[in-house]
Amino acid sequence: MEEHFGRDVTEEAADAAASSPLTEHGAAAVRRDVWPHATWLTSGPALPSAPQTLAGCGVQERLITRWREVQAEDAAAAAKLKRGTAAWDSSGGHAGADLGGGAGGDFVSAEQQELFNVCRSYKDLLFPCRPYPLSAEAPDALLDAVLLHCLAHVGAAAAAIKRNSERLKGGETGVTGAAEAPRDQGFTRPKVLLLLPLRSLALRATTRLAALAQRETRADSIQGKQRLVEEFGAPSDEESGAPGARGRGGSAPGKPAEHAALFAGNSDDHFRFGVKITRGAVRLFADFYQADVIMASPLGLSTALSAAAKEGGGATDFLSSIEIAAVDRADVMLMQNWAHVTAVFEALNRLPEAQHGADIMRVRPAALAGRARHVRQTILLASFASAELNALARGCANVAGRARLQPTYEGVLGSVLPRVRQLFERFRAPSAAGEADARFAHFCRIVWPRMREAGTSGQLLFVPSYFDYVRMRALAKAEGAEFAALSEYAKPQEAARARSRFADGRLRLAMTTERAHFFLRIRMRGVRELVVYQVPEHAHFYAELVNLLDSADASAVAPTVTVLFSRFDAARLERVVGRARAERMLSSAAATFVLC
């Protein structure tokens, strides 16, 4: 840790690290059987083999002891549940089975062991293989690995500062205070930023962080715990709203298990608070400049940044010395507003406007030179890698290099019910910037006339992007077509009436978005034809939408699904149809593909 953050970074070294290609060579020590359908790619120094014990990873003894206590508590709780239940098997939790071939030692699974090993290398990490949970109560082994890494970093940094302070006072070596000051800290105290999309997820992560950091031997061992439950816990019935709203709604009965688990509790997306960690206590809701860890949502920090820009005076200087920026459930943030995520990362590691009591003589060289971002570690956890997530990862220039788990997708076509004719149409797009216009032109020229000529009821148009949805809505209005507008911004009562009119055929066309489906997961009735304007980011949404057609009249012809895609949809297409089929569909001379 001290070697990585204490280095004097040059722009040349940072540029070289950013341009270094990702290869498999540096990950040769990672076990291949842990993720059999994925490949680790790295740049920079090679990853070492993963030790089976935390002592072998250099973790402090105090944290090791507490880690083992927490794992023992989890094992006791798991023993009370029926072995092999889906709730404890999901998300790398422990249900008595070794995921990935077993780990042994201090780790509950091989995935946890390998992920922690990658984290402790201080490389930037993109991990797009994090499944959605099937239970809100199940332990999360992958998140535990990241939280332990953050705690180990905070503990090591605090120990180094204390040790060096004693040395300067002559406490260890007998030297005088005139000794050269060590470069062992940043401008401000906060070292770790944990970005989470929902209050419910922040509650689980903070509770786990505090449990791993401190055993509750006194009433004040974890300060602010009751406030955390009150402000971040499940809302009362009268406060509940529609799931996905900015309010406090959870998942309604009858939703898929992963939706119920993800939205269980408080789904508000505006929060930020500090966590101070010492040897004797954990203080939640600490002042930012006294905190070691910042827990926040992208929206919560983005609004603080906007307010600070108006007020001035270094109101967001607490982000100047972040050394680990971890983003959990980044794919959920895609369904919120990704601009808030980019705004937060742009604000990290800027030179502060005020001194905030910092001892400038002990500030690290990279921070003084304005290059702290080149030693900051960024950890991105998601269920898939979108274009936005890839761009964020590429924009991080950590001199320690990068690590990425590259999955190979088999697709979701096996989850689609039979009797459905799936028509994939490829259109030409001159560039990524011109793709939206090319897609719209193809739709207006080919697909829209076909939909109008068919004249059938039950046409569902799925438009992932809200911006494209607005374009489709304007087109339908200009053409005089009546339709059910079912975006994420539709009022619940109006949307319910529109769905009813669509189901009984009074409205022939319905339009919805990926965000609406993500948050609401409404099972539409009366769907007889599906048009997918763009392949969804969430591959399983495609199967869910296609399976809505199963309720169509069995005596009629096979229902049809039309999917538009271009070469810029390669990643999305691969997640839906599988890598091998996607490569053929993108390289073939043909532009139309029928799957039955």
C-alpha positions in Angstrom: 0.0 0.0 0.0 2.6 2.5 1.0 4.8 1.7 -2.0 1.9 2.3 -4.4 0.5 5.5 -3.0 3.9 6.9 -2.0 5.3 6.9 -5.5 6.0 10.1 -7.4 3.9 9.8 -10.6 4.9 11.4 -13.8 2.6 12.2 -16.7 4.6 9.8 -18.9 4.1 6.9 -16.5 0.4 7.7 -16.3 0.0 7.8 -20.0 1.9 4.6 -20.4 -0.3 2.9 -17.9 -3.5 4.2 -19.6 -2.4 3.0 -23.0 -1.1 -0.4 -21.9 -3.3 -3.1 -23.5 -5.2 -5.7 -21.5 -3.8 -9.3 -22.0 -4.2 -12.7 -20.4 -0.5 -13.0 -19.5 -0.7 -11.0 -16.3 -3.5 -13.1 -14.9 -1.8 -16.5 -15.3 -1.9 -17.0 -11.5 -5.6 -16.6 -11.3 -7.5 -19.9 -11.1 -9.3 -20.7 -14.3 -11.9 -22.9 -12.8 -13.4 -20.2 -10.6 -15.0 -18.4 -13.5 -15.1 -21.1 -16.3 -17.0 -18.9 -18.7 -14.9 -15.7 -18.3 -11.3 -14.7 -18.7 -9.2 -12.3 -16.6 -7.4 -9.6 -18.6 -4.8 -7.3 -17.0 -2.2 -4.7 -17.7 0.7 -3.6 -15.6 2.5 -6.0 -13.1 1.2 -9.6 -13.1 -1.2 -10.7 -10.5 0.2 -12.9 -7.8 -1.3 -16.2 -6.7 -4.1 -15.8 -4.1 -3.1 -16.7 -0.6 -5.7 -18.8 1.3 -5.4 -16.8 4.5 -5.8 -13.1 5.2 -2.5 -13.1 7.1 -0.8 -14.1 3.8 -2.5 -11.1 2.2 -1.0 -8.7 4.8 -4.3 -7.9 6.5 -4.1 -6.6 10.1 -4.6 -9.2 12.8 -7.5 -7.3 14.4 -9.4 -7.4 11.1 -8.6 -11.0 10.6 -10.1 -11.9 14.0 -13.2 -9.9 13.3 -13.6 -11.4 9.8 -13.5 -14.9 11.2 -16.1 -14.0 13.9 -18.5 -12.6 11.3 -18.0 -15.6 9.0 -18.7 -17.9 11.9 -21.9 -16.0 12.7 -23.0 -16.3 9.0 -22.3 -20.0 9.0 -24.4 -20.5 12.1 -27.3 -18.5 10.5 -26.9 -20.5 7.3 -27.1 -23.8 9.2 -30.6 -22.8 10.3 -31.8 -22.6 6.7 -32.6 -25.4 4.4 -29.4 -26.5 2.6 -29.3 -25.5 -1.1 -31.9 -22.8 -1.1 -31.7 -20.4 -3.9 -31.6 -17.5 -1.5 -28.2 -18.4 -0.1 -26.7 -19.7 -3.3 -27.1 -16.4 -5.2 -24.5 -13.6 -5.4 -21.6 -15.7 -4.2 -23.2 -16.3 -0.8 -22.5 -19.4 1.3 -25.1 -22.2 1.3 -22.6 -24.9 2.2 -21.5 -25.4 -1.3 -18.1 -24.2 -2.6 -18.7 -22.0 -5.6 -16.0 -22.4 -8.1 -14.3 -25.4 -6.7 -13.7 -24.4 -3.1 -11.4 -21.9 -1.4 -10.5 -23.0 2.1 -8.6 -20.8 4.6 -10.3 -17.6 5.5 -12.5 -17.3 2.4 -16.0 -18.7 2.0 -15.7 -19.2 -1.8 -13.1 -19.3 -4.5 -14.7 -16.2 -6.1 -14.3 -14.2 -2.9 -10.6 -15.3 -2.6 -9.7 -14.4 -6.1 -11.6 -11.1 -6.1 -9.9 -10.0 -2.9 -6.6 -10.9 -4.4 -7.2 -8.7 -7.4 -8.4 -5.9 -5.2 -5.3 -5.9 -3.1 -3.1 -5.4 -6.2 -4.5 -1.9 -6.3 -5.2 -2.2 -10.0 -8.4 -0.6 -11.4 -11.0 -3.3 -11.6 -14.0 -3.8 -13.8 -16.0 -6.8 -12.7 -19.1 -7.2 -14.9 -20.1 -10.7 -13.6 -22.0 -9.7 -10.4 -25.4 -11.3 -10.5 -28.5 -9.8 -9.0 -29.3 -11.2 -5.5 -32.3 -13.6 -5.1 -32.6 -12.7 -1.4 -32.0 -9.4 0.4 -30.9 -11.3 3.5 -28.3 -13.5 2.0 -24.6 -12.7 2.7 -22.8 -11.3 -0.2 -19.4 -12.8 -0.5 -18.2 -10.6 -3.4 -19.2 -7.4 -1.6 -17.5 -8.7 1.6 -14.3 -9.0 -0.4 -14.4 -5.4 -1.5 -15.4 -4.1 2.0 -12.6 -6.0 3.6 -10.1 -4.5 1.1 -11.4 -1.0 1.9 -11.1 -1.7 5.7 -7.6 -3.1 5.3 -6.6 -0.1 3.4 -8.0 2.3 5.9 -6.4 0.4 8.7 -3.0 0.2 7.0 -3.0 3.9 6.3 -3.9 4.8 9.8 -1.2 2.5 11.2 1.4 4.1 8.9 0.5 7.6 9.9 0.6 6.7 13.6 3.9 4.9 13.3 5.5 7.8 11.4 4.1 10.3 13.9 5.7 8.4 16.7 8.9 8.2 14.8 8.9 12.0 14.3 8.4 12.4 18.0 11.3 10.0 18.8 8.9 7.4 20.1 10.4 4.5 18.0 13.9 5.3 16.9 14.9 8.1 19.2 15.3 10.6 16.5 14.2 14.2 17.1 11.2 16.0 15.6 13.6 17.6 13.1 13.6 14.3 11.1 12.4 14.5 7.6 8.6 14.3 7.5 7.3 11.2 5.8 4.9 11.5 2.9 2.1 9.4 4.2 -1.3 11.1 3.7 -3.5 13.2 1.5 -5.0 16.6 1.8 -8.1 15.4 3.7 -8.9 12.3 5.7 -11.5 10.5 3.6 -9.7 7.7 1.7 -12.6 5.5 0.4 -15.7 6.3 -1.6 -18.4 3.7 -1.9 -21.1 4.6 -4.5 -24.4 2.7 -4.2 -27.6 3.4 -6.1 -30.3 2.9 -3.4 -30.6 3.5 0.3 -31.5 -0.2 0.9 -28.2 -1.2 -0.6 -26.4 1.4 1.4 -28.0 0.1 4.5 -26.8 -3.5 3.8 -23.3 -2.4 2.8 -22.9 0.0 5.8 -24.2 -2.6 8.3 -21.7 -5.1 6.9 -18.8 -2.7 6.9 -19.4 -1.8 10.5 -19.8 -5.5 11.5 -16.5 -6.3 9.8 -14.7 -3.4 11.4 -15.9 -3.6 14.9 -17.4 -6.1 17.4 -20.2 -4.6 19.4 -18.8 -4.9 22.9 -20.3 -1.6 24.1 -23.4 0.4 23.4 -21.3 3.0 21.5 -19.2 0.5 19.6 -21.2 1.4 16.4 -22.5 5.0 16.8 -25.4 6.1 14.7 -26.7 2.6 14.1 -30.3 3.5 15.1 -30.3 6.6 12.9 -29.1 4.4 10.0 -32.0 2.0 10.4 -34.5 4.9 10.7 -33.3 6.8 7.6 -32.3 3.9 5.4 -34.6 1.1 6.6 -37.8 -0.2 5.0 -40.5 2.5 4.8 -43.8 2.3 6.5 -46.9 1.4 4.5 -48.1 4.9 4.3 -44.8 6.1 2.9 -44.5 3.5 0.3 -44.8 4.5 -3.3 -44.4 2.9 -6.7 -41.3 0.8 -7.1 -38.6 2.7 -8.9 -40.0 6.1 -8.0 -37.6 8.5 -6.3 -39.7 7.9 -3.2 -39.5 4.9 -0.9 -41.3 2.1 -2.6 -40.1 -1.5 -2.6 -41.0 -4.4 -4.8 -44.6 -5.5 -5.0 -45.7 -9.1 -4.7 -45.5 -11.3 -7.8 -42.3 -9.7 -9.1 -39.2 -11.8 -10.1 -37.0 -12.9 -7.2 -34.1 -10.7 -8.2 -36.4 -7.7 -8.5 -37.9 -8.3 -5.1 -34.5 -8.7 -3.5 -33.0 -5.6 -5.3 -35.9 -3.3 -4.3 -36.6 -4.7 -0.9 -36.6 -1.8 1.5 -35.9 1.9 0.9 -35.4 2.6 -2.8 -34.7 6.3 -2.4 -31.6 7.3 -4.4 -30.5 10.5 -2.7 -28.1 10.2 0.2 -24.5 10.8 1.4 -22.8 10.4 4.8 -19.4 9.7 6.3 -18.1 6.8 8.3 -15.3 7.2 10.8 -13.4 4.1 11.7 -11.1 3.8 14.8 -9.7 0.9 16.8 -12.5 1.2 19.4 -15.6 2.4 17.5 -17.3 3.0 14.2 -19.1 6.3 13.9 -21.8 6.6 11.2 -22.9 10.0 9.9 -19.5 11.5 10.8 -18.5 14.9 9.4 -17.0 14.3 6.0 -13.6 15.8 6.9 -13.4 13.5 10.0 -14.6 10.4 8.0 -12.5 7.6 6.5 -15.2 6.3 4.2 -17.9 8.2 2.2 -21.1 6.3 1.5 -23.2 8.0 -1.1 -25.4 7.7 -4.2 -24.4 9.3 -7.4 -27.3 11.7 -7.1 -26.5 12.5 -3.5 -22.9 13.6 -4.4 -23.9 15.2 -7.6 -26.3 17.6 -5.9 -23.6 18.4 -3.3 -21.2 19.2 -6.2 -23.8 21.5 -7.8 -24.4 23.3 -4.5 -20.7 23.7 -3.9 -20.2 25.2 -7.4 -22.6 27.9 -6.4 -21.3 28.5 -2.9 -17.5 28.0 -3.5 -15.1 27.7 -0.6 -14.0 24.1 -1.2 -17.3 22.5 0.0 -16.3 19.3 -1.8 -12.7 19.1 -0.9 -13.4 15.9 1.0 -13.2 14.1 -2.3 -9.6 15.4 -3.0 -7.8 12.5 -1.4 -9.9 9.5 -2.3 -7.6 6.5 -2.8 -10.3 3.8 -3.4 -13.4 4.5 -5.4 -15.7 1.5 -5.4 -19.0 1.4 -7.3 -21.4 -1.4 -6.5 -24.4 -2.3 -8.8 -23.2 0.1 -11.5 -25.8 -1.4 -13.9 -28.5 -0.1 -11.6 -27.0 3.4 -11.9 -27.4 3.1 -15.6 -31.2 2.9 -15.0 -31.0 6.1 -13.0 -28.9 8.9 -14.5 -25.4 8.0 -15.5 -24.4 11.7 -15.8 -24.3 11.8 -12.0 -21.7 9.0 -11.9 -19.5 10.8 -14.4 -19.9 14.1 -12.5 -18.7 12.4 -9.3 -15.6 10.9 -11.0 -14.7 14.2 -12.6 -14.7 15.7 -9.1 -12.4 13.2 -7.5 -8.8 14.0 -6.6 -8.9 17.7 -7.5 -6.6 20.0 -5.7 -8.5 21.3 -2.6 -9.4 25.0 -2.4 -8.7 25.1 1.4 -6.1 23.5 3.6 -8.5 21.9 6.1 -5.7 21.5 8.7 -3.5 19.3 6.5 0.2 19.0 7.2 1.5 19.9 3.7 4.9 18.5 4.6 3.4 15.1 4.9 1.1 15.1 1.8 2.1 12.5 -0.8 4.0 13.6 -3.9 1.3 12.5 -6.3 -1.3 14.6 -4.5 0.9 17.7 -4.3 1.5 17.4 -8.0 -2.2 17.1 -8.8 -1.8 13.5 -10.0 -3.6 11.7 -7.2 -6.0 10.2 -9.7 -3.2 8.2 -11.2 -2.7 6.2 -7.9 -6.4 6.0 -7.1 -7.9 2.5 -7.4 -11.3 2.3 -9.1 -13.5 -0.8 -8.5 -16.6 -1.2 -10.7 -19.0 -4.0 -9.9 -21.9 -4.7 -12.3 -23.9 -7.5 -13.8 -22.8 -6.6 -17.2 -20.5 -4.1 -18.9 -22.2 -1.3 -20.8 -20.6 1.2 -23.2 -20.9 3.8 -20.4 -19.2 1.5 -17.9 -16.4 0.6 -20.3 -15.8 4.3 -21.0 -15.5 5.0 -17.3 -13.1 2.2 -16.8 -10.9 3.4 -19.8 -10.9 6.9 -18.4 -9.1 5.8 -15.2 -5.3 6.0 -15.5 -4.0 4.1 -12.5 -0.2 3.5 -12.8 -0.7 0.0 -11.1 -2.6 -1.1 -14.3 -6.1 -2.5 -14.9 -7.9 -5.8 -14.4 -11.1 -6.9 -16.1 -13.1 -10.1 -16.0 -14.3 -10.7 -19.6 -17.3 -13.1 -19.7 -18.3 -15.2 -22.6 -22.1 -15.2 -22.9 -24.3 -18.1 -24.0 -27.3 -15.9 -24.5 -30.9 -16.1 -23.2 -32.6 -17.7 -26.2 -33.0 -20.9 -24.3 -35.3 -19.1 -21.9 -37.7 -18.0 -24.7 -40.8 -20.0 -25.0 -41.4 -21.8 -28.3 -43.9 -20.8 -31.1 -42.3 -17.3 -31.4 -40.8 -16.1 -34.7 -37.8 -13.9 -33.9 -36.7 -11.6 -36.7 -33.4 -9.7 -36.2 -32.8 -6.9 -38.7 -29.3 -5.3 -39.0 -29.1 -1.8 -40.3 -26.1 0.3 -41.4 -24.8 3.0 -39.1 -21.9 5.2 -40.3 -20.6 5.9 -36.8 -21.5 5.6 -33.2 -22.5 9.3 -33.2 -24.8 8.8 -36.2 -26.2 5.5 -35.0 -29.4 6.9 -33.4 -30.3 8.8 -36.6 -29.6 5.7 -38.7 -31.8 3.6 -36.4 -34.6 6.0 -36.5 -34.4 6.3 -40.3 -34.5 2.5 -40.7 -37.5 2.3 -38.4 -39.4 5.0 -40.2 -38.6 3.5 -43.7 -39.0 -0.2 -43.0 -40.6 -1.1 -39.6 -43.2 1.6 -39.0 -45.0 1.2 -42.3 -45.1 -2.6 -41.7 -46.6 -2.1 -38.3 -49.2 0.3 -39.7 -50.1 -2.0 -42.7 -50.6 -5.0 -40.4 -53.3 -3.1 -38.5 -53.3 -5.7 -35.7 -53.9 -5.0 -32.1 -51.4 -5.9 -29.4 -48.3 -4.2 -30.8 -45.7 -3.5 -28.1 -42.8 -1.2 -29.0 -39.9 -1.6 -26.6 -37.5 1.4 -26.7 -34.6 1.1 -24.2 -33.5 4.7 -24.3 -36.0 7.4 -23.0 -34.6 9.8 -25.6 -35.5 7.4 -28.4 -38.8 6.9 -26.7 -39.6 10.6 -27.0 -38.7 10.4 -30.6 -41.0 7.4 -31.1 -43.8 9.1 -29.3 -43.5 12.2 -31.5 -43.6 10.0 -34.6 -46.7 8.2 -33.4 -48.5 11.5 -32.6 -47.5 12.9 -36.0 -48.9 9.9 -37.7 -52.2 10.1 -35.8 -51.7 6.8 -34.0 -53.3 6.3 -30.6 -51.0 4.4 -28.2 -50.5 3.6 -24.5 -47.6 5.7 -23.2 -45.9 3.5 -20.6 -42.6 5.2 -19.8 -41.0 5.4 -16.4 -42.5 8.9 -16.0 -46.1 7.9 -16.6 -48.4 8.4 -13.7 -49.4 5.0 -12.2 -53.1 5.5 -12.5 -52.9 6.7 -16.1 -50.5 3.9 -17.0 -52.9 1.3 -15.5 -55.8 2.7 -17.6 -53.7 2.6 -20.7 -52.6 -1.0 -20.1 -56.2 -2.0 -19.6 -57.2 -0.3 -22.9 -54.3 -2.0 -24.6 -55.2 -5.4 -23.2 -58.7 -5.4 -24.5 -57.8 -4.0 -27.9 -59.0 -0.4 -27.6 -55.4 0.7 -28.1 -53.5 -1.1 -30.8 -50.0 0.1 -29.8 -48.1 0.4 -26.5 -44.7 2.0 -26.0 -42.4 1.3 -23.0 -38.8 1.8 -22.0 -36.1 -0.4 -20.4 -36.1 1.8 -17.3 -39.8 1.3 -16.9 -39.5 -2.4 -17.2 -36.5 -2.4 -14.8 -38.2 -0.5 -12.1 -41.8 -1.7 -12.5 -41.6 -5.1 -14.1 -45.2 -5.0 -15.2 -46.5 -8.1 -17.0 -48.3 -6.7 -20.0 -51.5 -8.5 -21.2 -52.6 -8.7 -24.8 -49.2 -8.5 -26.5 -49.4 -10.2 -29.9 -46.5 -8.5 -31.7 -43.2 -7.2 -30.2 -40.9 -4.7 -31.8 -37.6 -4.2 -30.0 -36.2 -0.8 -31.2 -32.8 -1.6 -29.7 -31.5 -4.7 -27.9 -31.9 -4.2 -24.2 -28.9 -3.8 -21.9 -30.4 -6.4 -19.5 -30.4 -9.6 -21.6 -33.0 -11.4 -19.4 -35.4 -8.5 -20.2 -35.5 -9.8 -23.8 -36.7 -13.2 -22.7 -39.2 -11.7 -20.3 -40.7 -9.5 -23.1 -40.8 -12.3 -25.7 -42.5 -14.5 -23.2 -45.3 -12.0 -22.9 -46.4 -13.3 -26.3 -47.3 -16.6 -24.9 -50.8 -15.3 -23.9 -51.7 -14.7 -27.6 -54.4 -16.8 -29.3 -52.9 -20.3 -29.8 -55.0 -20.8 -33.0 -53.4 -17.8 -34.7 -50.1 -17.7 -36.5 -46.9 -17.7 -34.5 -46.4 -14.3 -32.9 -43.5 -12.2 -34.2 -40.7 -10.4 -32.6 -38.7 -7.8 -34.6 -35.3 -6.7 -33.2 -33.2 -3.9 -34.7 -29.5 -3.9 -34.2 -26.3 -2.5 -35.7 -22.6 -3.2 -35.3 -22.5 -0.9 -32.4 -24.9 -3.2 -30.5 -22.3 -6.0 -30.5 -22.1 -6.3 -26.7 -25.8 -6.1 -26.1 -26.4 -8.6 -28.9 -23.9 -11.1 -27.5 -25.6 -11.1 -24.1 -28.9 -12.0 -25.8 -28.0 -14.5 -28.6 -24.6 -15.7 -27.4 -21.1 -14.8 -28.6 -20.8 -17.3 -31.5 -24.2 -16.4 -33.0 -23.6 -12.6 -32.5 -20.3 -12.8 -34.4 -22.1 -14.5 -37.3 -24.9 -12.0 -37.3 -22.6 -9.1 -37.3 -20.2 -10.4 -40.0 -22.7 -12.0 -42.3 -23.5 -10.6 -45.8 -27.2 -11.1 -44.9 -29.0 -8.4 -42.9 -32.0 -10.4 -41.7 -31.9 -13.4 -39.4 -34.9 -15.5 -38.4 -34.7 -17.5 -35.2 -37.5 -19.8 -34.2 
